[in-house]
């Protein structure tokens, strides 16, 4: 795999505080990396150092083989960065700021027209092109910021909360765009939306207290969830107590949860012991006791649960 981003022993201290503490990882072409962590974990600080907006205390960052400290111009030519909040000149219009950034990037007239047109279409900006940025909604400001990050078609994208402020349709639009772009780029997405990681990321890094506590694919992380391969039953609320008595002592059940989902419906969740597949045992027990359920399915696991466990333990 062609490595486009290489980070080695990256650290940043603010006085006695170690905001980032010896972080190392690589991202290859075709990878979409979800960069996760609680508030204050060091995510934004790491991304600012990768983008060259913040000098590290120690360590190195290479983008497409160029060192951020030694070849900052070469790095910026190959990197697109969407910072937190997507700051922009508020009195400019989306059309004006895209022309300005395209000129600064050195795009000729034909390339400017083509790239701006592509961004307007892909991010649905046509309706606000002549409107001052300060008057735009948070979602439109975010989309303008994303357009500026993508304008020069960079090989490496660093995106800090790219779907923040977007409605569900706009989030789907941006996720689809990033999925289409990912084959030829290395993309890092910092996000608090864990479903986004499962939807578009091929890999996830979890950081806590400035250090990496996990680096794996989303499906690999889900294996560490207590709900990985849990069996969930949806059934009538009146049947819940009887089902719980019947199934709680089933061989291989490590724990059991229940919750009401509506006035007369409920869920019963059977947590498996390590390595145990419960589904067939549950089905056989239900059939033998003629217990009716609306639905039965296996859970993949819960990324939020893994996230909490790893970051609390750090």
Secondary structure, DSSP 8 states (H G I E B T S, - for coil): --EEEEEEEEEEEETTEEEEEEEEEEEETT-EEEEE--TTSSHHHHHHHHHTSS--SEEEEEETTEETTT-HHHHHHHEEEE-TT----TTSBHHHHHHHHHHHTT--HHHHHHHHHHHHHHTT-GGGTTSBGGGS-HHHHHHHHHHHHHTT--SEEEEESTTTT--HHHHHHHHHHHHHHGGGSEEEEE-S-HHHHHHH-SEEEEEETTEEEEEE-HHHHHTTSTTTT-EEEEEEGGGHHHHHHHHTTSTTEEEEEEEE-SSSEEEEEEEE-TT---HHHHHHHHHHTT---SEEEE----HHHHHHHHHHH-
